[in-house]
Amino acid sequence: MQEFFAGLRLPQQPSPPSAPERACLIDLASLAARCRSAVERDAHTREIEHVHDAEAPTRLVKQLNQLRAGLVAIGATQAEVWGVVQNVALDSIPAVRSVLVRRMAAEPDTDHAAD
């Protein structure tokens, strides 16, 4: 670890995301923000009573971009960068929802209505 940090040369400014990367960050943060919204249910019937508005994804976009820039700065591959960024975004979602979102992404042509 000491060798890694000793040889690390960081840029003065983090690399800005490309237009497609920015769009991906916005989409990912928007999905995570929506999936993190609280849902109030009836205590007895468990019927949904209220779904709160999603938080604005702005803060999450900035955080995910900082993570992306840091990974780029230390020499991570694009696959590694986006794998980590995606996992961090999805890990910020409640566990049950995260499992469902990951499953839907892995099986896009499957009807998940009963999941």
VOBABA-967238 format. One record per atom (N, C-alpha, C, CB): x, y, z. Coordinates in pm, 1 decimal. Glycine has a CB too. Layout:
% VOBABA-967238
[[X,Y,Z]]
...
% end
This chain:
% VOBABA-967238
[[82.8,-118.3,0.0]]
[[0.0,0.0,0.0]]
[[87.4,124.8,0.0]]
[[-94.3,-0.3,120.5]]
[[192.8,122.2,79.4]]
[[281.8,237.4,88.1]]
[[345.8,265.5,-47.8]]
[[390.5,214.0,194.9]]
[[383.8,158.2,-119.4]]
[[442.0,173.6,-252.9]]
[[343.1,238.5,-348.2]]
[[486.7,38.0,-308.0]]
[[218.9,193.3,-339.7]]
[[114.8,246.9,-427.5]]
[[102.6,397.7,-409.7]]
[[-20.5,178.7,-399.4]]
[[89.8,442.3,-285.5]]
[[72.9,585.3,-260.3]]
[[199.6,664.5,-289.5]]
[[30.7,608.0,-116.9]]
[[315.4,604.1,-269.3]]
[[441.5,673.7,-296.8]]
[[457.4,701.6,-446.0]]
[[560.5,591.2,-245.8]]
[[409.1,610.1,-529.6]]
[[422.2,627.0,-674.4]]
[[304.2,695.1,-740.1]]
[[442.6,495.2,-738.0]]
[[206.8,733.8,-663.6]]
[[85.0,792.5,-718.6]]
[[105.6,939.1,-753.8]]
[[-30.2,778.2,-619.8]]
[[76.7,975.1,-876.3]]
[[84.9,1114.2,-922.0]]
[[-55.9,1160.4,-959.3]]
[[183.6,1128.9,-1044.3]]
[[-112.6,1240.3,-874.9]]
[[-249.6,1286.6,-896.7]]
[[-251.0,1416.5,-975.5]]
[[-322.0,1305.3,-763.0]]
[[-351.2,1432.3,-1062.3]]
[[-363.5,1557.9,-1136.5]]
[[-404.7,1671.7,-1042.7]]
[[-466.1,1543.1,-1251.3]]
[[-375.2,1794.6,-1082.5]]
[[-414.0,1911.8,-1002.9]]
[[-566.2,1924.1,-993.9]]
[[-354.3,2040.2,-1063.8]]
[[-633.7,1893.7,-1103.0]]
[[-779.9,1899.0,-1108.2]]
[[-832.1,1761.9,-1150.1]]
[[-829.2,2010.3,-1207.0]]
[[-942.5,1717.8,-1092.2]]
[[-999.0,1589.7,-1135.2]]
[[-1045.6,1598.7,-1280.3]]
[[-1116.3,1548.1,-1043.5]]
[[-1040.4,1486.3,-1349.2]]
[[-1084.4,1485.2,-1489.0]]
[[-1235.8,1502.3,-1494.9]]
[[-1041.5,1353.4,-1559.9]]
[[-1282.3,1595.5,-1578.1]]
[[-1427.1,1613.5,-1589.9]]
[[-1488.1,1496.7,-1667.3]]
[[-1460.3,1747.9,-1659.6]]
[[-1613.1,1464.2,-1639.2]]
[[-1676.0,1354.6,-1713.4]]
[[-1706.5,1398.1,-1856.4]]
[[-1805.4,1308.1,-1642.8]]
[[-1701.5,1302.6,-1947.6]]
[[-1743.9,1329.0,-2085.0]]
[[-1896.2,1344.0,-2084.6]]
[[-1697.8,1213.9,-2183.0]]
[[-1951.8,1390.3,-2194.7]]
[[-2098.1,1406.2,-2203.1]]
[[-2170.1,1273.2,-2179.1]]
[[-2137.9,1463.2,-2341.0]]
[[-2126.3,1162.3,-2241.4]]
[[-2193.8,1034.8,-2213.0]]
[[-2176.2,989.2,-2067.4]]
[[-2140.9,926.9,-2306.7]]
[[-2059.1,1015.5,-2009.0]]
[[-2037.0,979.6,-1868.6]]
[[-2127.8,1061.9,-1778.1]]
[[-1889.2,1000.6,-1829.4]]
[[-2141.1,1189.2,-1808.1]]
[[-2228.5,1276.5,-1728.3]]
[[-2373.0,1227.9,-1735.9]]
[[-2218.8,1423.6,-1777.1]]
[[-2416.6,1192.0,-1856.2]]
[[-2553.2,1140.9,-1873.2]]
[[-2572.5,1012.9,-1791.8]]
[[-2583.5,1114.4,-2022.9]]
[[-2472.1,926.6,-1791.5]]
[[-2479.9,802.3,-1714.4]]
[[-2486.0,831.4,-1564.6]]
[[-2359.4,711.9,-1745.8]]
[[-2404.7,925.7,-1518.1]]
[[-2406.5,964.6,-1376.8]]
[[-2543.8,1018.5,-1336.8]]
[[-2297.9,1070.1,-1348.6]]
[[-2601.3,1102.8,-1421.8]]
[[-2732.9,1160.9,-1393.2]]
[[-2839.2,1051.7,-1388.4]]
[[-2770.1,1267.0,-1499.1]]
[[-2837.2,960.3,-1486.3]]
[[-2935.6,851.5,-1488.8]]
[[-2922.2,762.3,-1365.4]]
[[-2919.2,767.4,-1616.5]]
[[-2799.8,728.2,-1331.5]]
[[-2775.2,640.8,-1217.0]]
[[-2816.8,707.6,-1085.9]]
[[-2627.4,601.7,-1211.3]]
[[-2781.8,834.1,-1070.0]]
[[-2818.8,907.5,-948.3]]
[[-2970.0,927.6,-940.1]]
[[-2747.3,1043.7,-944.0]]
[[-3033.8,952.7,-1053.0]]
[[-3179.8,970.1,-1054.5]]
[[-3249.9,841.2,-1013.4]]
[[-3227.8,1014.1,-1194.2]]
[[-3201.7,728.6,-1065.1]]
[[-3258.8,599.3,-1027.2]]
[[-3240.4,574.2,-877.5]]
[[-3193.9,485.5,-1108.9]]
[[-3119.2,594.8,-828.8]]
[[-3091.7,571.5,-686.6]]
[[-3176.0,663.5,-598.6]]
[[-2942.4,592.4,-656.7]]
[[-3185.7,789.9,-636.2]]
[[-3263.8,885.4,-556.5]]
[[-3410.4,844.3,-550.7]]
[[-3251.2,1027.4,-614.6]]
[[-3464.9,802.5,-664.2]]
[[-3605.0,760.6,-667.0]]
[[-3625.0,634.4,-582.4]]
[[-3651.1,735.6,-812.5]]
[[-3532.4,541.9,-591.3]]
[[-3544.7,415.9,-516.8]]
[[-3523.7,433.3,-367.0]]
[[-3445.5,315.1,-569.5]]
[[-3465.4,544.7,-326.1]]
[[-3442.5,569.8,-183.4]]
[[-3561.3,638.3,-116.7]]
[[-3317.9,654.7,-164.9]]
[[-3662.0,677.2,-193.3]]
[[-3778.1,747.0,-137.4]]
[[-3851.7,659.7,-36.5]]
[[-3873.7,789.5,-249.3]]
[[-3894.9,722.1,70.8]]
[[-3968.7,650.1,175.0]]
[[-4109.1,615.0,126.6]]
[[-3976.3,734.2,304.0]]
[[-4157.6,500.7,171.8]]
[[-4293.0,455.1,140.5]]
[[-4362.3,427.0,273.3]]
[[-4292.0,327.0,47.2]]
[[-4473.7,496.4,296.6]]
[[-4550.2,473.2,419.7]]
[[-4659.2,371.2,390.9]]
[[-4611.7,606.0,474.4]]
[[-4670.4,272.8,481.4]]
[[-4769.8,167.2,465.1]]
[[-4861.2,161.0,587.1]]
[[-4701.1,31.1,442.4]]
[[-4980.7,112.7,565.7]]
[[-5073.5,88.8,674.9]]
[[-5013.6,-19.1,764.8]]
[[-5214.8,46.7,621.6]]
[[-5018.1,2.8,895.2]]
[[-4955.5,-89.3,990.3]]
[[-5019.2,-227.9,989.3]]
[[-4963.0,-31.7,1129.6]]
[[-5146.8,-236.3,953.8]]
[[-5216.3,-365.2,958.9]]
[[-5224.3,-432.1,822.8]]
[[-5355.7,-346.9,1014.2]]
[[-5263.1,-358.3,721.2]]
[[-5283.9,-418.5,589.2]]
[[-5158.9,-416.0,502.3]]
[[-5395.6,-347.4,517.6]]
[[-5062.6,-331.7,537.0]]
[[-4939.2,-311.8,460.7]]
[[-4964.3,-247.1,324.6]]
[[-4868.5,-444.7,441.5]]
[[-5086.0,-196.0,304.8]]
[[-5116.0,-122.4,181.7]]
[[-5036.5,7.3,181.0]]
[[-5268.7,-93.5,169.1]]
[[-4994.3,48.4,63.8]]
[[-4919.6,173.2,51.0]]
[[-5014.0,290.1,75.1]]
[[-4852.3,184.5,-88.8]]
[[-4975.1,377.9,166.2]]
[[-5054.1,497.0,195.8]]
[[-4995.1,621.5,131.9]]
[[-5065.1,516.5,345.4]]
[[-4862.3,628.2,127.6]]
[[-4798.8,747.9,72.2]]
[[-4656.8,715.6,26.2]]
[[-4796.9,862.2,176.8]]
[[-4624.0,762.1,-93.3]]
[[-4486.9,750.8,-143.6]]
[[-4431.0,892.2,-146.8]]
[[-4480.9,681.9,-287.0]]
[[-4326.4,915.9,-70.7]]
[[-4266.4,1048.6,-64.6]]
[[-4197.5,1082.7,-195.9]]
[[-4167.0,1057.2,51.2]]
[[-4188.4,1212.0,-224.3]]
[[-4117.7,1256.7,-343.8]]
[[-3972.1,1213.6,-336.3]]
[[-4128.1,1410.0,-360.1]]
[[-3915.3,1188.3,-452.8]]
[[-3773.5,1151.9,-459.1]]
[[-3688.3,1274.1,-427.5]]
[[-3736.8,1094.3,-598.7]]
[[-3573.4,1250.5,-364.5]]
[[-3478.9,1359.2,-341.4]]
[[-3422.7,1403.2,-476.4]]
[[-3364.0,1315.3,-244.0]]
[[-3376.0,1524.4,-484.9]]
[[-3309.3,1570.2,-606.8]]
[[-3178.2,1493.0,-620.2]]
[[-3283.8,1726.0,-603.9]]
[[-3144.9,1447.3,-740.2]]
[[-3024.0,1366.6,-756.4]]
[[-2894.1,1446.9,-762.2]]
[[-3035.8,1285.7,-880.2]]
[[-2901.9,1578.2,-750.8]]
[[-2785.0,1664.9,-768.8]]
[[-2668.0,1626.7,-679.4]]
[[-2823.0,1807.9,-742.3]]
[[-2692.0,1612.1,-550.4]]
[[-2584.5,1579.1,-456.2]]
[[-2523.5,1443.1,-489.0]]
[[-2637.3,1579.8,-311.6]]
[[-2608.0,1347.5,-522.3]]
[[-2559.8,1213.4,-554.0]]
[[-2478.8,1213.0,-683.9]]
[[-2677.6,1116.0,-565.0]]
[[-2520.3,1292.5,-782.2]]
[[-2442.4,1304.4,-906.5]]
[[-2302.1,1354.6,-874.0]]
[[-2512.7,1400.5,-1007.8]]
[[-2294.0,1457.2,-790.2]]
[[-2163.3,1513.7,-753.7]]
[[-2077.1,1410.6,-681.3]]
[[-2181.5,1638.2,-665.2]]
[[-2136.5,1335.9,-589.2]]
[[-2060.8,1236.0,-513.8]]
[[-2013.2,1122.6,-603.6]]
[[-2145.8,1180.1,-400.2]]
[[-2100.5,1074.7,-690.1]]
[[-2061.7,967.4,-781.4]]
[[-1954.3,1014.3,-878.6]]
[[-2183.6,916.2,-858.5]]
[[-1963.0,1141.2,-921.1]]
[[-1860.2,1194.4,-1010.2]]
[[-1725.6,1205.3,-939.0]]
[[-1902.4,1331.2,-1064.1]]
[[-1725.4,1244.7,-812.5]]
[[-1600.0,1251.0,-736.6]]
[[-1538.0,1111.4,-725.2]]
[[-1624.3,1311.0,-595.4]]
[[-1620.9,1013.0,-701.3]]
[[-1573.6,875.2,-694.9]]
[[-1515.6,833.8,-829.8]]
[[-1688.0,779.9,-653.5]]
[[-1586.5,865.0,-939.2]]
[[-1539.7,834.3,-1074.5]]
[[-1404.7,898.3,-1100.7]]
[[-1641.3,881.5,-1178.9]]
[[-1392.5,1026.7,-1068.2]]
[[-1267.9,1099.8,-1092.5]]
[[-1152.8,1041.8,-1010.4]]
[[-1286.2,1248.6,-1059.6]]
[[-1180.2,1003.3,-886.8]]
[[-1076.9,943.8,-802.5]]
[[-1028.9,810.4,-856.8]]
[[-1128.6,925.8,-661.6]]
[[-1121.9,729.9,-903.6]]
[[-1084.9,600.5,-960.5]]
[[-1004.0,618.0,-1088.8]]
[[-1210.2,516.6,-988.4]]
[[-1043.2,715.1,-1171.8]]
[[-967.3,745.2,-1293.6]]
[[-826.3,790.3,-1256.0]]
[[-1039.1,854.6,-1378.4]]
[[-815.7,875.3,-1154.2]]
[[-685.8,930.3,-1112.7]]
[[-588.9,822.3,-1065.0]]
[[-705.8,1032.5,-1002.2]]
[[-641.0,715.5,-1005.1]]
[[-551.1,609.8,-957.3]]
[[-529.4,500.4,-1061.5]]
[[-606.4,548.3,-829.9]]
[[-584.7,520.3,-1181.3]]
[[-556.3,428.5,-1291.4]]
[[-651.5,312.8,-1309.2]]
[[-424.1,374.9,-1274.3]]
[[-770.9,321.6,-1252.6]]
[[-869.8,215.1,-1271.1]]
[[-915.6,213.1,-1416.6]]
[[-991.2,234.7,-1175.9]]
[[-947.8,94.6,-1466.1]]
[[-1000.5,82.3,-1601.9]]
[[-1143.5,136.1,-1605.1]]
[[-996.0,-65.8,-1650.5]]
[[-1193.8,163.8,-1724.3]]
[[-1332.0,211.4,-1736.6]]
[[-1430.3,109.8,-1678.4]]
[[-1366.3,239.4,-1884.2]]
[[-1404.7,-17.9,-1702.7]]
[[-1493.0,-121.8,-1648.1]]
[[-1490.7,-120.0,-1495.2]]
[[-1451.2,-261.1,-1700.3]]
[[-1373.4,-103.6,-1437.4]]
[[-1362.4,-96.8,-1291.4]]
[[-1431.2,28.4,-1237.8]]
[[-1214.6,-98.7,-1248.2]]
[[-1407.1,141.4,-1303.2]]
[[-1467.7,268.4,-1260.2]]
[[-1618.5,255.4,-1255.7]]
[[-1427.1,383.7,-1354.4]]
[[-1678.4,212.6,-1366.5]]
[[-1824.3,209.8,-1373.0]]
[[-1884.3,96.7,-1290.4]]
[[-1869.1,197.0,-1516.5]]
[[-1809.0,-11.3,-1271.1]]
[[-1855.9,-116.9,-1181.3]]
[[-1867.0,-66.9,-1038.3]]
[[-1762.3,-237.2,-1187.1]]
[[-1764.5,5.8,-992.8]]
[[-1765.0,60.1,-856.4]]
[[-1871.5,168.4,-842.3]]
[[-1626.0,117.1,-820.0]]
[[-1878.2,260.5,-937.6]]
[[-1976.2,370.0,-930.7]]
[[-2118.2,313.3,-926.6]]
[[-1960.1,466.3,-1051.9]]
[[-2145.9,216.2,-1012.0]]
[[-2279.4,155.3,-1013.6]]
[[-2308.1,84.8,-881.5]]
[[-2292.1,55.7,-1130.6]]
[[-2212.9,9.1,-829.7]]
[[-2234.7,-60.8,-702.5]]
[[-2259.5,36.1,-587.9]]
[[-2115.2,-149.1,-669.8]]
[[-2184.5,144.8,-582.4]]
[[-2203.9,243.4,-475.5]]
[[-2343.5,304.8,-484.6]]
[[-2096.0,354.2,-483.0]]
[[-2386.1,340.1,-605.2]]
[[-2520.0,398.4,-622.4]]
[[-2627.6,299.2,-579.3]]
[[-2542.5,440.7,-769.3]]
[[-2616.3,175.0,-624.8]]
[[-2718.3,75.7,-590.8]]
[[-2711.5,33.4,-444.6]]
[[-2703.7,-46.1,-679.7]]
[[-2593.5,39.0,-384.7]]
[[-2581.2,6.1,-242.3]]
[[-2641.1,114.0,-152.6]]
[[-2435.0,-14.7,-206.2]]
[[-2669.9,231.9,-208.3]]
[[-2731.9,338.7,-129.0]]
[[-2883.8,322.8,-121.9]]
[[-2696.8,475.5,-187.9]]
[[-2935.2,224.5,-193.3]]
[[-3079.0,196.0,-197.5]]
[[-3109.8,92.1,-89.3]]
[[-3123.4,144.6,-340.4]]
[[-3228.3,97.3,-26.6]]
[[-3263.8,-8.4,68.5]]
[[-3244.1,-147.1,5.4]]
[[-3410.5,8.6,115.8]]
[[-3199.6,-242.0,85.1]]
[[-3155.8,-373.2,36.0]]
[[-3257.4,-444.1,-53.3]]
[[-3124.0,-461.3,152.2]]
[[-3382.6,-450.1,-12.3]]
[[-3483.5,-521.8,-90.8]]
[[-3500.2,-456.6,-228.0]]
[[-3618.9,-524.7,-15.9]]
[[-3503.6,-325.0,-232.0]]
[[-3517.0,-255.0,-360.0]]
[[-3392.4,-274.5,-445.1]]
[[-3542.8,-105.0,-337.4]]
[[-3276.5,-272.0,-381.2]]
[[-3150.6,-289.7,-453.8]]
[[-3146.1,-426.2,-521.5]]
[[-3030.9,-273.7,-358.9]]
[[-3188.3,-529.6,-450.3]]
[[-3191.1,-664.6,-507.7]]
[[-3282.1,-666.3,-630.0]]
[[-3239.2,-768.7,-402.7]]
[[-3398.3,-605.0,-619.4]]
[[-3492.7,-602.8,-730.3]]
[[-3436.8,-525.1,-849.5]]
[[-3625.2,-541.9,-685.4]]
[[-3377.8,-409.4,-825.8]]
[[-3320.6,-329.4,-935.0]]
[[-3209.3,-407.4,-1004.1]]
[[-3266.5,-193.9,-881.8]]
[[-3122.8,-471.0,-927.2]]
[[-3013.6,-550.2,-986.1]]
[[-3068.9,-667.2,-1067.4]]
[[-2919.2,-602.6,-875.6]]
[[-3172.7,-729.4,-1015.4]]
[[-3233.6,-842.5,-1087.0]]
[[-3298.0,-795.9,-1216.9]]
[[-3338.5,-912.6,-998.5]]
[[-3366.0,-683.1,-1212.2]]
[[-3428.6,-629.5,-1333.5]]
[[-3322.7,-592.4,-1437.0]]
[[-3515.3,-506.5,-1299.8]]
[[-3210.0,-540.1,-1392.4]]
[[-3101.9,-504.5,-1484.8]]
[[-3039.4,-629.2,-1546.7]]
[[-2994.2,-422.1,-1412.3]]
[[-3029.5,-735.9,-1469.0]]
[[-2969.7,-859.9,-1518.2]]
[[-3063.1,-935.7,-1611.7]]
[[-2931.0,-948.8,-1401.8]]
[[-3194.2,-916.9,-1593.8]]
[[-3294.3,-988.4,-1674.0]]
[[-3394.8,-888.6,-1731.5]]
[[-3367.3,-1096.3,-1588.5]]
[[-3350.9,-802.1,-1825.3]]
[[-3438.4,-694.0,-1872.5]]
[[-3563.4,-739.7,-1947.5]]
[[-3360.6,-604.0,-1961.0]]
[[-3563.5,-861.3,-2002.1]]
[[-3678.8,-907.1,-2080.1]]
[[-3777.4,-989.7,-1998.9]]
[[-3631.9,-987.7,-2197.4]]
[[-3757.4,-995.8,-1868.1]]
[[-3843.1,-1074.9,-1780.6]]
[[-3945.4,-985.0,-1712.6]]
[[-3759.3,-1150.3,-1675.7]]
[[-4068.1,-1037.0,-1696.6]]
[[-4171.7,-963.4,-1623.7]]
[[-4147.0,-983.6,-1474.4]]
[[-4316.4,-1011.3,-1664.7]]
[[-4113.7,-875.6,-1404.6]]
[[-4081.6,-883.2,-1261.7]]
[[-4196.7,-834.9,-1173.5]]
[[-3957.1,-801.3,-1232.2]]
[[-4317.0,-828.3,-1226.6]]
[[-4430.5,-774.5,-1151.3]]
[[-4457.5,-853.2,-1023.8]]
[[-4554.9,-773.9,-1238.0]]
[[-4431.7,-982.2,-1023.8]]
[[-4459.7,-1065.4,-906.1]]
[[-4344.5,-1067.3,-806.8]]
[[-4491.2,-1206.8,-949.0]]
[[-4230.5,-1006.9,-841.6]]
[[-4111.0,-1010.4,-754.5]]
[[-4129.2,-931.3,-628.7]]
[[-3990.6,-958.4,-827.8]]
% end
